[in-house]
Amino acid sequence: MRGISAEPGYVVMQPTTLCNLACNYCYLPFRRENRKMPVAVAEAVAAEIADFARAGRFSVVWHGGEPLAAGAEHLAALFAPFGAGVEHHVQTNATLIDDAWCEFFKAHDVRVSVSVDGPRQHNGERVDRGGKPAYDLITKGIDALRRHGIPFSTLCVVSDLRPGMATELYEYFLGLGCEVLGINVEEQEGVNLRLNRHDPATVSAFWAELVGAWRKAPTIHLREIEWSLRYAAAVLDGTADELLPRRLDPIPTIAQDGSVVLLSPELAGFHDPRYGDFTSGNVLTTPLRQLLAAASDTPWIAEFLRGVEACRQSCPYFGFCGGAHAANRYFEHGRFDVTETNHCRNSKIRLLEGVLDHARDHEATAV
């Protein structure tokens, strides 16, 4: 895996900067402002990705702010330029979902992912602008999805990794009825300045416990655990070098004004004294393909690629993660050519170690 691909596997679109919640760990800088994406931006992106979509499965991920805060009429207008071969995904806090939104999802074949952090007592960070818990609104939206038979994924942010937490969370999501679960250990990113340092043994134990809970009822696709098991199997059969892509996916994030940030959606809207606003250009003035072709010439991306090479040379876990993420490097260290981050310790290194610890413990118990 070297360099950046000129062909993305998906694009992230920001239909509005506005979010109706004020989660304590949110990284977004403009979530109180209602800046909506003009339809011309969607038209420009749709024209550029048409060839990618014809070549195979291609996803457009609508991510906020809260995408549904753009309103159904405006979101439909943004969807309209995209033709066949495109899968639309929405990452939502679910608080605005009702019967009408469910009909919208069905009409546009939208794949829905809900942000929820487990049972009520673990959702204290997810609050509205008045500081009131959003849990009841979230579950009301999820109930609407289930009532309409719409399958959904979930994304859970975890800040508390104490013993018993992993089991409690997994059992909750089993009852919720989601098809896929992703676990994000809280990250220090954007406007969230809270440190994400944890005791290594505690983090590994959390992941090991999660594997144990999943193995008892493996009916949910558990994102992080499946990644780890896929890698472990590849190591055992000698194909680990084939897991990482030949080149990094550029993950173009299209902000509401058409500006493009590559590699890390979390960098959109931020400014650095050395590198400016991290944008590579704007789709309203420069074709997306042209921006992708010149990605490695962007100064901050060149610095990031040097960091990836440093990871390759120094980290025994490189084959699993492919190098620390750009946003985590920047928000934790202030630059991109560093190597290890708290995020990669929590969600890559300790993840893999936790899975292996569980396997060793299970084998010892079986013997």
Buried (B, 14 or more C-beta within 10 A) or exposed (E): BEEBBBBBBBBBBBBBBBBBBBBBBBBBBBBEEBBBBBBEBBBBBBBBBBEBBEEEEBBBBBBBBBBBBBEBEBBEBBBEBBEEBBBBBBBBBBBBBEEEBBEBBEEBEBBBBBBBBBBEEBBEBBBBEEEEBBBEBBBBBBEBBBEBEBEBBBBBBBBEBEEEBBBBBBBBBBEBBBEBBBBBBBBBBBBBEEEBEBEEEEBBBBBBBBBBBBEEEEEBBBBBBEBBBEBBEBBEEEEBEEBBEEBBBBBBBBBBBBBBBBBBBBBBBBEBEEBEEBBBBBBBEBEBBEBBEBBBEBEBBEBBBEBBBBBBEEBEBBBBBBBBBBBBBBBBBEBBBBBBBBBBBBBBBBBBBBBBBBBEEBEEEEE
